[in-house]
Structure formats: C-alpha cells, structure tokens
Amino acid sequence: QKSGGVHQEGIFSPIVMTAKKVIGDDKLNKVRGKVIGLHTEAISSFVNTHETFMGSTVMLEIFAVMDKNKDGGVDEDELAVAFKSLGFT
C-alpha cells in the first residue's frame, strides 16, 4: 500500500527493511538502482527479439495467421479475432 508516495508494506518489505538496517540507505539505493538497471536490460533484450532471425520469423508467422483474407494487411476484424484468441475482449 502506498501512502504519500512511500511504499509501506509488501512482499519484499522485510528484506528491504533488513537490508536498510544492515547496509544503510545509500548503499541500498545503489543496489536498487543496479537491480532496476539489470531488470530493464533483461526486459529490453526480451522485447528486442523481433530484430533477430528467430524473432522476425515468428513475427512473419504471426502476421500470416492474423491475415485471414491474405490481402497483406490486418484489418480491424482480423485484429479483433487475434486479440480474442489471446484472451482479450
């Protein structure tokens, strides 16, 4: 829960509070920054797979499946069917 922009309690709160007592605020903030940076890098690497051979091959296959009428484009109805098949309504 948030109150005034500061996180009060969560699943990692005991770990954070203990780390803060052991290593101090400054060191904890540096560690947090490093972890956030690594997480961002991992997510970016995952998202950027479309630029790889495998990623572009998968994207072409997904497009081919979505383009039901084979006109080279995905219209609103085809997109709606694709989203619905993925569980979006």
Salt bridges, closest charged atoms under 4 A:
ASP25 OD1 - LYS20 NZ 3.83
GLU51 OE2 - HIS50 NE2 3.82
